[in-house]
Amino acid sequence: MSDKKTFHQSRRSFLAGSAAMLATPAIAQDTGSVNSTTTTVGERDLTETVRRNVSSFRTLDWQPYFSNLNNGAILVDIDSRALHYWEEGGLYKLYPSSVPLSEELTRRGRTKVTRKVEGPSWRPTPSMLERNPEWPEYIGPGPDNPLGTHALYLSWTYYRIHGTHDTRKIGRQSSNGCIGLYNEHISELFSYARVGTQVLLI
């Protein structure tokens, strides 16, 4: 029995060590409190460590989550760090994503796409500039933009599904509110989603 206990402890130590090795530094978005109007989609310090998703993604059926597929449907599964997209004609896509850094920064529920922007620009909120006066007041489209190449704006203020130029963020708890995708994936999703596409974060 003691051998089994030692094995489980050793295995647990090994898994904990492996997880620590996978947790390399990543940029994360700073959006402040979920319920605050001071949320933003800026970047966090590169020296911070976040956990990478080591579980496999799984396909899902849309029917438990949506009553119809009018205008398409996006489901973001925070726990598995994956975004699912369905269309009425049968199209189904599954993308790995970045998700909020902690539960308190996570917003769940129903929203919708209200705007689509190719080459989005980014502006930190006034409260963010107060905390980080050295930050620029505006970042235009390009490789330094935290929103990547495309952004789907949601009906929740400051919340987006967007790309990222920092591929280390995908599959991690790295954002403080928004959902991030590889630029090639957000470009593809951008071509499918419409203004009015229903979105559910679970």
C-alpha positions as CSV (number, residue, x, y, z in Angstrom):
1,M,0.0,0.0,0.0
2,S,2.9,2.3,0.8
3,D,4.3,1.6,-2.7
4,K,1.0,2.7,-4.3
5,K,1.1,5.9,-2.2
6,T,4.7,6.6,-3.2
7,F,3.8,6.0,-6.9
8,H,0.8,8.4,-6.7
9,Q,2.9,11.1,-4.9
10,S,5.7,10.6,-7.5
11,R,3.3,10.8,-10.4
12,R,1.7,13.9,-8.9
13,S,5.1,15.5,-8.5
14,F,6.0,14.7,-12.1
15,L,2.7,16.1,-13.4
16,A,3.1,19.3,-11.3
17,G,6.7,19.7,-12.6
18,S,5.6,19.1,-16.2
19,A,2.9,21.7,-15.9
20,A,5.4,24.2,-14.5
21,M,7.7,23.5,-17.5
22,L,4.8,24.2,-19.9
23,A,3.9,27.5,-18.2
24,T,6.3,29.8,-20.0
25,P,5.8,33.5,-20.0
26,A,3.0,35.0,-22.1
27,I,1.4,38.4,-22.7
28,A,-2.1,38.8,-21.3
29,Q,-4.7,41.3,-21.8
30,D,-5.5,43.7,-19.0
31,T,-9.2,44.5,-19.0
32,G,-9.8,45.2,-15.3
33,S,-12.9,44.2,-13.5
34,V,-15.6,42.4,-15.6
35,N,-18.3,44.6,-14.2
36,S,-16.4,47.8,-14.5
37,T,-16.6,50.3,-17.3
38,T,-12.9,50.7,-17.1
39,T,-12.1,47.4,-18.7
40,T,-9.7,47.3,-21.6
41,V,-7.9,45.0,-23.9
42,G,-4.3,45.9,-23.3
43,E,-1.3,43.8,-22.7
44,R,0.2,42.4,-19.5
45,D,3.9,42.0,-18.5
46,L,5.8,39.4,-20.4
47,T,7.4,38.1,-17.2
48,E,4.1,36.8,-15.9
49,T,3.5,33.1,-16.0
50,V,0.2,31.6,-17.1
51,R,-0.9,28.0,-17.5
52,R,-1.1,26.3,-20.9
53,N,-4.0,24.1,-21.9
54,V,-2.8,20.5,-21.9
55,S,-6.2,18.9,-22.5
56,S,-7.5,17.9,-25.9
57,F,-10.3,19.7,-27.6
58,R,-13.5,17.9,-28.3
59,T,-16.3,18.6,-30.8
60,L,-19.7,19.6,-29.5
61,D,-23.2,19.6,-30.9
62,W,-24.9,23.0,-31.0
63,Q,-28.4,21.9,-30.0
64,P,-27.9,21.9,-26.2
65,Y,-26.7,25.5,-26.4
66,F,-28.8,27.3,-29.1
67,S,-32.4,27.0,-30.3
68,N,-31.4,27.8,-33.9
69,L,-28.5,28.6,-36.1
70,N,-29.9,31.8,-37.5
71,N,-26.9,34.1,-38.5
72,G,-24.6,31.4,-37.2
73,A,-23.6,30.6,-33.6
74,I,-20.4,30.9,-31.6
75,L,-19.8,29.0,-28.4
76,V,-16.7,29.7,-26.3
77,D,-15.9,27.0,-23.8
78,I,-13.7,28.7,-21.2
79,D,-12.6,25.4,-19.5
80,S,-11.4,23.7,-22.6
81,R,-10.1,27.0,-24.1
82,A,-11.8,26.4,-27.4
83,L,-14.2,28.3,-29.7
84,H,-16.9,26.5,-31.7
85,Y,-18.7,27.9,-34.7
86,W,-21.8,26.5,-36.5
87,E,-23.7,27.6,-39.5
88,E,-27.2,26.7,-40.6
89,G,-25.9,24.9,-43.7
90,G,-23.9,22.4,-41.6
91,L,-20.5,24.1,-41.4
92,Y,-18.7,23.5,-38.1
93,K,-15.4,24.9,-37.0
94,L,-13.3,24.4,-33.9
95,Y,-10.5,26.8,-32.9
96,P,-8.1,26.8,-29.9
97,S,-8.3,30.1,-28.0
98,S,-6.9,32.2,-25.2
99,V,-9.3,32.8,-22.3
100,P,-9.4,35.1,-19.3
101,L,-6.7,34.8,-16.7
102,S,-9.0,34.1,-13.7
103,E,-12.6,33.4,-12.9
104,E,-13.2,36.9,-11.6
105,L,-12.2,38.3,-15.0
106,T,-14.4,35.8,-16.9
107,R,-17.8,36.9,-18.2
108,R,-20.2,34.1,-19.1
109,G,-23.5,34.3,-20.8
110,R,-25.2,35.3,-24.1
111,T,-24.2,38.2,-26.3
112,K,-23.8,38.8,-30.0
113,V,-21.5,40.2,-32.7
114,T,-22.3,43.9,-33.1
115,R,-19.4,45.0,-35.3
116,K,-16.7,43.4,-37.5
117,V,-13.4,45.2,-38.0
118,E,-10.5,44.2,-40.2
119,G,-7.2,45.8,-39.1
120,P,-8.6,47.0,-35.8
121,S,-7.0,49.9,-33.8
122,W,-6.7,49.8,-30.0
123,R,-7.0,52.6,-27.4
124,P,-6.4,52.0,-23.7
125,T,-9.1,53.3,-21.4
126,P,-8.5,56.4,-19.2
127,S,-8.1,54.2,-16.1
128,M,-5.6,52.1,-17.8
129,L,-3.5,55.1,-18.8
130,E,-3.7,56.2,-15.1
131,R,-2.1,52.9,-14.1
132,N,0.3,52.9,-17.0
133,P,1.1,56.5,-18.0
134,E,3.9,55.3,-20.3
135,W,1.5,53.4,-22.5
136,P,0.5,54.9,-25.9
137,E,-2.9,56.4,-26.1
138,Y,-3.4,54.7,-29.5
139,I,-2.0,51.7,-31.4
140,G,-3.0,51.5,-35.1
141,P,-3.3,48.3,-37.1
142,G,-0.1,46.3,-37.4
143,P,2.2,43.9,-35.6
144,D,2.1,45.8,-32.3
145,N,-1.7,45.9,-32.1
146,P,-3.1,43.7,-29.2
147,L,-6.2,42.9,-31.3
148,G,-4.3,41.2,-34.2
149,T,-5.6,41.4,-37.7
150,H,-9.4,41.1,-37.2
151,A,-11.8,41.7,-34.3
152,L,-15.5,40.8,-33.7
153,Y,-16.9,43.3,-31.3
154,L,-19.6,42.0,-28.9
155,S,-22.6,43.7,-27.3
156,W,-20.7,43.6,-24.0
157,T,-18.6,46.8,-23.7
158,Y,-14.8,46.2,-24.3
159,Y,-15.3,42.5,-25.1
160,R,-14.0,41.1,-28.3
161,I,-13.1,37.9,-30.1
162,H,-10.0,38.9,-31.9
163,G,-6.7,37.8,-33.3
164,T,-3.2,38.0,-31.7
165,H,0.3,38.5,-33.1
166,D,1.6,36.7,-30.0
167,T,0.9,33.1,-30.7
168,R,2.1,32.1,-27.1
169,K,-1.2,33.3,-25.8
170,I,-3.4,30.7,-27.5
171,G,-4.4,27.7,-25.4
172,R,-3.7,29.7,-22.2
173,Q,-5.4,31.6,-19.5
174,S,-3.8,34.8,-20.7
175,S,-6.5,37.5,-21.3
176,N,-8.5,39.6,-18.8
177,G,-11.7,39.3,-20.6
178,C,-11.5,38.9,-24.4
179,I,-11.2,35.7,-26.4
180,G,-8.1,35.5,-28.6
181,L,-7.5,33.3,-31.7
182,Y,-4.5,32.8,-34.0
183,N,-4.6,35.5,-36.7
184,E,-5.3,32.9,-39.5
185,H,-8.2,31.5,-37.4
186,I,-9.8,34.9,-36.6
187,S,-9.5,35.7,-40.3
188,E,-11.4,32.6,-41.2
189,L,-14.0,33.1,-38.5
190,F,-14.4,36.7,-39.5
191,S,-15.4,35.6,-43.0
192,Y,-18.1,33.3,-41.6
193,A,-19.6,35.4,-38.7
194,R,-22.0,38.2,-39.3
195,V,-23.2,41.2,-37.4
196,G,-26.0,39.5,-35.3
197,T,-24.2,36.1,-34.9
198,Q,-25.2,34.8,-31.5
199,V,-22.4,34.2,-29.0
200,L,-22.4,32.1,-25.8
201,L,-19.6,31.9,-23.3
202,I,-19.8,29.0,-20.9
